[in-house]
Amino acid sequence: MDLQSITNLMLSADYKERMKAEYYHVQNRRENLEAVLKLWDSGKLPFVPDCPRSIYDLQLRTMKDYMAILEARAKMENIVL
């Protein structure tokens, strides 16, 4: 989902739509971080990171955990992500 569509969901009065936006936003950021880490692993990263790789790995793991929590909550609340 593109950022404009996510933004529109964020502005909804319906909390279910806002929750979908939150999930899709984290999903997009996770995918972008995974792409950066793939470049890093292949030696093709176009910049030198200031943080150690372990910080990025922790961030990615946390994003995945958060998405799993949102998925569980969505299932309990009958929200289709």
C-alpha positions in Angstrom: 0.0 0.0 0.0 1.4 3.4 -0.9 2.0 6.2 1.7 -0.9 8.3 0.4 -3.4 5.5 0.9 -2.0 4.8 4.4 -2.3 8.5 5.3 -6.0 8.4 4.2 -6.6 5.4 6.5 -4.8 7.2 9.3 -7.3 10.1 9.1 -10.3 7.9 9.2 -12.8 8.2 12.1 -13.0 4.4 12.2 -10.4 2.9 14.6 -10.3 -0.3 12.4 -9.2 1.8 9.4 -6.6 3.5 11.6 -5.3 0.2 12.8 -4.9 -1.0 9.2 -3.0 2.1 8.5 -0.7 1.5 11.4 -0.1 -2.1 10.3 0.6 -1.1 6.6 2.9 1.7 7.7 5.0 -0.7 9.8 4.9 -3.2 7.0 6.3 -0.7 4.5 9.0 0.5 6.8 10.0 -3.1 7.6 10.2 -3.9 3.9 12.4 -0.8 3.3 14.7 -1.8 6.2 15.0 -5.3 4.9 16.0 -3.9 1.5 18.7 -1.8 3.1 20.0 -4.8 5.1 20.1 -6.8 1.9 22.2 -4.1 0.2 24.4 -4.0 3.4 24.9 -7.8 3.2 25.9 -7.7 -0.5 28.3 -4.8 0.1 26.3 -2.5 -2.1 25.0 -0.1 0.6 25.6 3.5 -0.8 26.4 4.9 2.6 28.3 4.0 5.8 25.8 3.5 8.7 26.5 5.2 12.0 24.9 2.4 14.0 26.2 -1.1 14.3 24.3 -3.8 12.3 23.0 -5.3 15.6 20.9 -2.1 16.1 19.3 -2.5 12.7 18.7 -6.2 13.4 17.0 -5.4 16.7 14.9 -2.8 14.9 13.8 -5.3 12.3 13.0 -8.0 14.9 10.9 -5.4 16.9 9.0 -4.4 13.8 8.2 -8.1 13.1 7.1 -8.6 16.7 4.9 -5.5 16.6 3.3 -6.7 13.3 2.6 -10.0 14.9 0.9 -8.3 17.8 -1.2 -6.2 15.4 -2.1 -9.3 13.5 -3.3 -11.1 16.6 -5.3 -8.1 17.7 -6.8 -7.8 14.2 -7.9 -11.4 14.3 -9.6 -10.9 17.8 -11.3 -7.8 16.6 -12.4 -9.2 13.2 -10.3 -6.7 11.3 -9.1 -7.8 7.9 -5.6 -6.6 7.2 
